[in-house]
Amino acid sequence: MKRWTVMLIPHGQGNTRSLNLYSMQLYVLVSAFAVLAFTAAYTYQSARIASKDVERLEREKRALGAMAAPLTQHPTAILADDERLTIEQKVREEYEGRMVAITSELSELYDVEKNFRKNNGLPPRTKTPAEFVENVSAEQGGKGGPPGSDPGDDAPLANDALVRPPSVIDGLANPSADLIVQEINIRTESLREYNELYLAASQAKKEEIDRTPGIWPVSRTKRSIVTSRFGHRKDPFTRDLSFHDGLDIGAPYGTSIIATGKGTVISSGWDKYLGNHVRIDHGAGMVTVYGHMQKTTVSVGELVEKGTEVGKLGSTGRSTGAHLHYEVRINGKSVDPERYLVE
């Protein structure tokens, strides 16, 4: 077996020593040293990691404790009684102040709405305040008043009752939040109704304007003049005094004749006096007449708009020359057409 000699030489004085080791003995000694070194390093590293884990757990514990403290202790618990009462009083005053401001604004809106209804002649509301308030029990509150008689269906209403919009907070000094919400709902529905009424009225007014004869009946592309006005005049054929129930407008042959208002054609053809003529019904008892035309360009039953061509200017029928005989009749009676010629 191979032997190894290990010499131990001191730095100072002393004897030199030698150690004889076989290969197996040297191998066991080195192995034992390596195992001891590995064990020491592993033990040190484990202790170091364990120490860090303990520190981390302590930090997390302290953080959780800080977060849990507000949940287990109400803020007011750390306040003195007088401080808590002061805060509660301040919150209550702010709430009441806001309620007063909202009530005041709603009351002002109510007055504006009332004046708007009165000035525009809007019809009375069909709902009463009680119909807007929900969950009202018949057993709540009291009832009373002297016995009265039934005024009947024809009993007159006061003017204010006809224009007064319903309100559930009008006259209340300190209405509840529920009543204020109900009041907002009433005002919203009322304004929505006003908008619908306004649109309907606007459409009706536009329709009325469109149907009212109001434009010059002869096309402006050609020169035209008034040759005979409405009223008494000398008859162009007999030279006697007679009444002229229309307006004569002279213009070149073939000039377009136009409807002065929206309506329905009720006559289009020949008349022994008017020649080729057209009559248009504009509704509300108003009719316009267009006579002496060269030809008509519309048919009976046709709906025409204001400005639609109804024929061509001519001199048919009882006529002395090219012109349009134009009439406006209300409930069958002729009126001065110039009263309606606004354009």
C-alpha positions as CSV (number, residue, x, y, z in Angstrom):
1,M,0.0,0.0,0.0
2,K,1.3,3.4,-0.9
3,R,2.5,5.5,2.0
4,W,2.5,9.4,2.4
5,T,4.9,11.3,4.6
6,V,3.7,14.5,6.1
7,M,6.5,16.7,7.6
8,L,5.6,19.3,10.2
9,I,8.3,22.0,10.3
10,P,7.9,24.8,13.0
11,H,8.6,28.5,12.1
12,G,10.6,29.0,15.3
13,Q,12.7,26.7,17.4
14,G,11.5,23.2,17.7
15,N,12.0,19.7,16.3
16,T,10.8,18.7,12.9
17,R,8.2,16.0,13.0
18,S,7.1,13.6,10.3
19,L,3.9,11.7,10.0
20,N,3.5,8.6,7.9
21,L,0.1,8.0,6.4
22,Y,-1.2,5.4,4.2
23,S,-3.4,6.4,1.2
24,M,-6.5,5.2,2.8
25,Q,-5.9,7.1,6.0
26,L,-5.2,10.4,4.0
27,Y,-8.5,9.9,2.0
28,V,-10.5,9.4,5.3
29,L,-9.0,12.5,6.8
30,V,-9.8,14.7,3.8
31,S,-13.3,13.4,3.5
32,A,-14.0,14.0,7.2
33,F,-12.8,17.6,6.8
34,A,-15.0,18.2,3.7
35,V,-18.1,16.8,5.5
36,L,-17.5,19.1,8.5
37,A,-17.0,22.1,6.3
38,F,-20.2,21.4,4.3
39,T,-22.2,20.9,7.5
40,A,-21.0,24.1,9.1
41,A,-21.9,26.1,5.9
42,Y,-25.4,24.6,5.6
43,T,-26.1,25.2,9.3
44,Y,-25.0,28.9,9.0
45,Q,-27.1,29.5,5.8
46,S,-30.2,27.9,7.4
47,A,-29.9,30.0,10.5
48,R,-29.6,33.1,8.3
49,I,-32.7,32.4,6.3
50,A,-34.7,31.5,9.4
51,S,-33.8,34.9,10.9
52,K,-35.0,36.8,7.8
53,D,-38.3,34.8,7.9
54,V,-38.9,35.8,11.5
55,E,-38.2,39.4,10.8
56,R,-40.7,39.4,7.8
57,L,-43.4,37.8,9.9
58,E,-42.9,40.4,12.6
59,R,-43.3,43.2,10.0
60,E,-46.5,41.6,8.6
61,K,-47.9,41.2,12.0
62,R,-47.3,44.8,12.9
63,A,-48.9,46.0,9.6
64,L,-52.0,43.8,10.1
65,G,-52.4,45.2,13.5
66,A,-52.3,48.8,12.2
67,M,-54.9,48.0,9.6
68,A,-57.3,46.2,12.0
69,A,-57.3,49.0,14.6
70,P,-59.7,51.3,12.6
71,L,-62.0,48.4,12.0
72,T,-62.3,47.4,15.6
73,Q,-62.6,50.9,17.0
74,H,-65.2,53.5,15.7
75,P,-63.7,57.0,15.0
76,T,-66.2,58.6,17.4
77,A,-65.1,56.2,20.2
78,I,-61.9,58.2,20.5
79,L,-63.7,61.5,20.5
80,A,-65.0,63.2,23.6
81,D,-68.8,63.5,24.0
82,D,-68.8,67.3,23.4
83,E,-66.7,66.9,20.2
84,R,-69.1,64.2,18.9
85,L,-72.2,66.3,19.6
86,T,-70.6,69.3,17.8
87,I,-69.9,67.2,14.7
88,E,-73.4,65.7,14.7
89,Q,-74.9,69.2,15.1
90,K,-72.9,70.6,12.2
91,V,-73.9,67.7,10.0
92,R,-77.6,68.2,10.9
93,E,-77.4,72.0,10.2
94,E,-75.8,71.4,6.8
95,Y,-78.5,68.9,5.9
96,E,-81.3,71.2,7.0
97,G,-79.7,74.1,5.1
98,R,-79.5,72.1,1.9
99,M,-83.2,71.0,2.3
100,V,-84.3,74.6,2.8
101,A,-82.3,75.7,-0.3
102,I,-83.8,72.9,-2.4
103,T,-87.4,73.6,-1.2
104,S,-86.9,77.3,-2.0
105,E,-85.7,76.6,-5.5
106,L,-88.6,74.2,-6.1
107,S,-91.1,76.8,-4.8
108,E,-89.6,79.4,-7.2
109,L,-89.9,76.9,-10.1
110,Y,-93.5,76.3,-9.1
111,D,-94.2,80.0,-9.3
112,V,-92.5,80.3,-12.7
113,E,-94.5,77.3,-13.9
114,K,-97.8,78.8,-12.6
115,N,-97.2,82.1,-14.4
116,F,-96.1,80.3,-17.6
117,R,-99.4,78.3,-17.5
118,K,-101.4,81.4,-16.9
119,N,-99.8,83.6,-19.6
120,N,-100.0,80.8,-22.2
121,G,-103.6,79.8,-21.4
122,L,-102.7,76.1,-20.9
123,P,-105.5,73.8,-19.9
124,P,-105.9,72.6,-16.3
125,R,-103.9,69.6,-15.1
126,T,-105.9,66.3,-14.9
127,K,-103.9,65.0,-11.9
128,T,-104.1,66.3,-8.3
129,P,-101.2,66.4,-5.9
130,A,-102.5,63.3,-4.0
131,E,-102.3,61.2,-7.2
132,F,-98.6,61.9,-7.3
133,V,-97.9,61.0,-3.7
134,E,-97.3,57.3,-3.3
135,N,-98.0,55.0,-0.4
136,V,-100.6,57.3,1.3
137,S,-102.7,55.3,3.7
138,A,-106.3,56.2,4.3
139,E,-105.8,55.7,8.0
140,Q,-103.0,58.3,8.2
141,G,-103.8,61.8,9.4
142,G,-107.2,63.3,10.2
143,K,-110.2,64.4,8.2
144,G,-112.8,67.1,8.8
145,G,-114.7,70.1,7.6
146,P,-118.4,71.2,7.7
147,P,-121.0,69.3,5.8
148,G,-121.5,70.7,2.3
149,S,-123.7,70.2,-0.8
150,D,-122.7,68.7,-4.1
151,P,-122.1,71.7,-6.5
152,G,-122.6,69.5,-9.5
153,D,-120.5,69.0,-12.6
154,D,-121.2,72.6,-13.9
155,A,-119.8,74.3,-10.8
156,P,-117.4,77.0,-12.0
157,L,-113.7,76.8,-11.0
158,A,-111.7,79.7,-9.7
159,N,-109.4,81.2,-12.3
160,D,-106.4,80.3,-10.1
161,A,-107.6,76.7,-10.0
162,L,-107.5,76.5,-13.8
163,V,-103.9,77.5,-14.0
164,R,-102.5,76.3,-10.7
165,P,-100.1,73.3,-11.2
166,P,-100.3,70.6,-8.5
167,S,-97.7,70.7,-5.7
168,V,-97.0,68.6,-2.6
169,I,-94.6,71.0,-0.8
170,D,-96.3,74.3,-1.5
171,G,-96.9,76.0,1.8
172,L,-94.8,73.5,3.8
173,A,-92.1,75.0,5.9
174,N,-90.0,71.8,6.4
175,P,-91.0,69.1,3.9
176,S,-89.5,65.6,4.1
177,A,-87.0,64.3,1.6
178,D,-89.7,61.9,0.2
179,L,-92.0,64.8,-0.5
180,I,-89.2,66.8,-2.2
181,V,-88.5,63.8,-4.4
182,Q,-92.3,63.7,-5.3
183,E,-92.2,67.4,-6.0
184,I,-89.3,66.9,-8.4
185,N,-91.2,64.2,-10.2
186,I,-94.3,66.5,-10.5
187,R,-92.2,69.3,-11.9
188,T,-90.5,67.0,-14.4
189,E,-93.8,65.5,-15.6
190,S,-95.3,69.0,-15.8
191,L,-92.5,70.4,-17.9
192,R,-92.6,67.4,-20.2
193,E,-96.4,68.0,-20.7
194,Y,-95.7,71.7,-21.4
195,N,-93.2,70.7,-24.0
196,E,-95.7,68.4,-25.7
197,L,-98.4,71.1,-25.6
198,Y,-96.0,73.6,-27.0
199,L,-94.9,71.3,-29.9
200,A,-98.6,70.5,-30.6
201,A,-99.5,74.2,-30.6
202,S,-96.5,75.1,-32.7
203,Q,-97.5,72.5,-35.3
204,A,-101.1,73.7,-35.3
205,K,-100.0,77.3,-35.7
206,K,-97.7,76.3,-38.6
207,E,-100.5,74.4,-40.2
208,E,-102.8,77.5,-39.8
209,I,-100.2,79.8,-41.3
210,D,-99.7,77.4,-44.2
211,R,-103.4,77.2,-44.9
212,T,-104.1,81.0,-44.7
213,P,-103.9,82.7,-48.1
214,G,-101.0,85.1,-47.8
215,I,-98.9,85.2,-51.0
216,W,-99.2,86.9,-54.3
217,P,-101.2,84.6,-56.6
218,V,-99.3,85.5,-59.8
219,S,-95.7,84.2,-60.3
220,R,-93.2,87.0,-59.6
221,T,-91.1,85.9,-62.6
222,K,-93.4,88.1,-64.8
223,R,-94.5,91.7,-64.3
224,S,-98.0,92.0,-63.0
225,I,-100.3,94.9,-62.0
226,V,-103.6,95.3,-60.2
227,T,-106.2,96.3,-62.9
228,S,-109.3,96.3,-60.7
229,R,-109.7,96.2,-56.9
230,F,-112.4,94.7,-54.6
231,G,-115.5,96.8,-54.2
232,H,-117.8,98.9,-56.3
233,R,-116.7,99.8,-59.8
234,K,-118.1,100.4,-63.4
235,D,-118.8,97.1,-65.0
236,P,-116.3,96.7,-67.9
237,F,-119.1,95.4,-70.2
238,T,-122.3,97.3,-69.2
239,R,-120.6,100.4,-67.8
240,D,-123.1,100.3,-64.9
241,L,-122.1,100.5,-61.3
242,S,-121.6,97.0,-59.9
243,F,-119.8,95.3,-57.1
244,H,-116.5,93.5,-57.9
245,D,-116.0,90.6,-55.4
246,G,-112.4,89.9,-56.3
247,L,-109.0,91.3,-57.3
248,D,-108.0,91.5,-61.0
249,I,-104.3,91.2,-61.7
250,G,-103.0,91.7,-65.2
251,A,-99.9,89.8,-66.5
252,P,-98.6,88.2,-69.7
253,Y,-100.4,85.1,-71.2
254,G,-99.1,81.9,-69.7
255,T,-97.8,83.3,-66.5
256,S,-98.0,80.8,-63.7
257,I,-100.9,81.1,-61.2
258,I,-100.1,79.7,-57.8
259,A,-102.1,78.6,-54.7
260,T,-101.9,81.3,-52.0
261,G,-102.3,78.7,-49.2
262,K,-102.3,75.0,-48.5
263,G,-105.6,73.3,-49.2
264,T,-107.7,70.8,-51.3
265,V,-108.9,71.5,-54.8
266,I,-112.7,71.4,-54.8
267,S,-113.3,72.7,-58.3
268,S,-111.2,72.7,-61.5
269,G,-112.9,73.3,-64.8
270,W,-115.1,75.6,-66.8
271,D,-117.5,78.3,-65.6
272,K,-119.5,80.6,-67.9
273,Y,-118.3,83.7,-66.1
274,L,-114.9,82.7,-64.7
275,G,-113.9,80.5,-67.7
276,N,-111.2,78.1,-66.7
277,H,-111.0,78.3,-62.9
278,V,-109.9,76.6,-59.7
279,R,-111.3,76.7,-56.2
280,I,-109.3,75.6,-53.2
281,D,-110.7,74.9,-49.7
282,H,-108.2,75.9,-47.0
283,G,-110.3,74.8,-44.1
284,A,-112.1,76.8,-41.4
285,G,-114.6,78.0,-44.0
286,M,-112.0,79.7,-46.2
287,V,-111.9,79.3,-50.0
288,T,-109.8,80.9,-52.7
289,V,-110.9,81.3,-56.3
290,Y,-108.7,81.7,-59.4
291,G,-110.5,82.6,-62.7
292,H,-110.1,83.4,-66.4
293,M,-107.1,81.1,-66.7
294,Q,-105.8,79.8,-70.0
295,K,-105.8,76.3,-68.5
296,T,-105.8,74.6,-65.1
297,T,-103.0,72.3,-63.9
298,V,-104.6,70.6,-60.9
299,S,-107.4,68.2,-60.4
300,V,-110.4,68.0,-58.0
301,G,-109.4,66.3,-54.7
302,E,-105.7,67.2,-55.1
303,L,-103.9,68.5,-52.0
304,V,-101.8,71.5,-52.9
305,E,-99.2,73.3,-50.9
306,K,-98.7,77.1,-50.7
307,G,-96.9,78.2,-53.9
308,T,-98.1,75.2,-56.0
309,E,-99.0,76.1,-59.6
310,V,-102.7,75.6,-60.2
311,G,-102.9,77.0,-63.8
312,K,-101.7,79.5,-66.5
313,L,-102.9,83.1,-66.8
314,G,-105.4,83.7,-69.7
315,S,-108.6,85.5,-70.6
316,T,-111.3,82.9,-70.7
317,G,-114.9,83.5,-69.6
318,R,-116.3,87.0,-69.1
319,S,-113.0,88.8,-69.5
320,T,-111.7,91.8,-71.5
321,G,-108.0,90.7,-71.6
322,A,-105.3,88.6,-70.0
323,H,-105.6,88.8,-66.2
324,L,-106.4,86.7,-63.1
325,H,-109.6,87.2,-61.2
326,Y,-108.7,86.3,-57.6
327,E,-111.2,85.9,-54.7
328,V,-111.0,85.0,-51.0
329,R,-114.3,83.8,-49.5
330,I,-115.0,83.1,-45.8
331,N,-118.1,81.0,-45.1
332,G,-119.3,81.7,-48.6
333,K,-118.9,85.5,-48.4
334,S,-116.3,87.4,-50.5
335,V,-113.8,89.5,-48.6
336,D,-111.1,91.9,-49.8
337,P,-108.2,89.6,-50.9
338,E,-105.7,92.4,-50.3
339,R,-106.2,92.0,-46.5
340,Y,-104.4,88.6,-46.8
341,L,-101.7,89.5,-49.3
342,V,-98.7,89.8,-46.8
343,E,-96.1,88.6,-49.3
